[in-house]
């Protein structure tokens, strides 16, 4: 959760600085990681 907050803050900082490309890259990476984490959670729930 803390890592996710850091990623959100990084995205916001890029946007404030006007660096749309860096914001987009960071957002894409964040969404990919969150998706992977969600799939792992589902697998854990199904296995239980």
C-alpha positions as CSV (number, residue, x, y, z in Angstrom):
1,X,0.0,0.0,0.0
2,X,2.8,2.4,0.9
3,X,4.5,1.7,-2.4
4,X,1.3,2.4,-4.3
5,X,1.1,5.8,-2.5
6,X,4.6,6.6,-3.5
7,X,3.8,5.8,-7.1
8,X,0.7,8.0,-7.0
9,X,2.8,10.9,-5.6
10,X,5.4,10.3,-8.4
11,X,2.7,10.5,-11.0
12,X,1.3,13.7,-9.5
13,X,4.8,15.2,-9.3
14,X,5.4,14.5,-13.0
15,X,2.1,16.1,-13.9
16,X,2.8,19.2,-11.8
17,X,6.2,19.5,-13.6
18,X,4.5,19.2,-16.9
19,X,6.2,15.9,-17.8
20,X,3.3,14.1,-19.3
21,X,5.5,11.3,-20.8
22,X,7.1,10.5,-17.5
23,X,3.6,10.6,-15.8
24,X,2.2,8.2,-18.5
25,X,5.2,5.8,-18.2
26,X,4.9,5.7,-14.4
27,X,1.1,5.3,-14.6
28,X,1.4,2.4,-17.0
29,X,4.0,0.6,-14.8
30,X,1.7,1.2,-11.7
31,X,-1.3,-0.2,-13.4
32,X,0.6,-3.3,-14.6
33,X,1.9,-4.0,-11.1
34,X,-1.5,-3.5,-9.6
35,X,-3.0,-5.9,-12.1
36,X,-0.4,-8.5,-11.3
37,X,-1.0,-8.1,-7.6
38,X,-4.7,-8.5,-8.1
39,X,-4.3,-11.7,-10.1
40,X,-2.1,-13.1,-7.3
41,X,-4.7,-12.3,-4.8
42,X,-7.4,-14.0,-6.8
43,X,-5.2,-17.1,-7.1
44,X,-4.7,-17.2,-3.4
45,X,-8.4,-16.9,-2.7
46,X,-9.2,-19.6,-5.2
47,X,-6.6,-21.9,-3.7
48,X,-8.0,-21.5,-0.2
